[in-house]
């Protein structure tokens, strides 16, 4: 599911964030009530809201990804950028 919201006033950030969460929650409830098994599916990281949980995006792969990151980025250089942190 991909939901798009846009607004221009920074003082509306909290309101719009809540509207996005409410909309996604409602649409998920409708999909589940119609028999779609979407309640616990992984979120696609490119479209996930900015505060989505990492386990929800990567599921059972999270431990493997954390292990790889520790091996290839022991100085945590990737952690200096924005985005989700493993």
N, C-alpha and C positions, 0 to 999 in steps of 0.2 A: 504494500500500500504506500503510495506516495502522496502526501498532502503538501500543498504549497500555500504559504501565507506571505503577505508583504505589507509593510507599513513604513511610515517615514518618521514618526515622532519617537524619539528615544524614551520618553516617559510612558510609552505604551508597551515597552518590552515585556514587563512582567505579565500584563494582561494578555498579550498575544501568545506568550509562552504557555500560559495556562489554557488559552483557547486551543492551541495545537495539541496539548496533552488531552484535553477533554474530547476534542474531535477524534483523535486517534483511538482513544478508549471507547468512545461510542461506536465508531465504525467496526472496531474489533468485536465488541459485544454483538452487534448485528450479524457480522460474518459467522461468529460462533453459533449464534441462535439459528442460523440458516444451515448449519451442518458443516461449515468449513473449519478445518482443524488449524486455526491460525493463532490460537491463544498463547502458545509458547514457542513459536517459530523464531529462528534467528532473525535479527534485524540486519538489513544491508547497510554497512557502515557509511557508504557515500550518501545515503538518504536518511540516516538516523538523526534524530534531534540532538542538539549539542550536548545534552546531559544524559544521553542514553547510557545504560550500564554496559561495561565491556563484556561481562559474561553473557549478557543478552545478545550481543553481536557475534561473539566468537564461540560461545557454548563450550563444548568438549575440547575444542582446539586451543583454548586459552592457555592451558599449562604448557603445551608444546610451543606456542608462540612466545611465551615468557622465557622459556628455556633458550630458544633460538636467539632472542633479543639479548639475553645475558651473555651469550657466547660471542655474538658479532658486534655488540655495542656495550662493552663493559664500562665505558666512561659515560654512558647515558647521553651521548650527543643528540640522539633523536628526541630525547626528552626535553631539549631546549626549544623545540618548535611547538606549535599549537597542535590541537587534536587530542585524541584519546591516548592515554598512557597505559602501557602494558605493565 
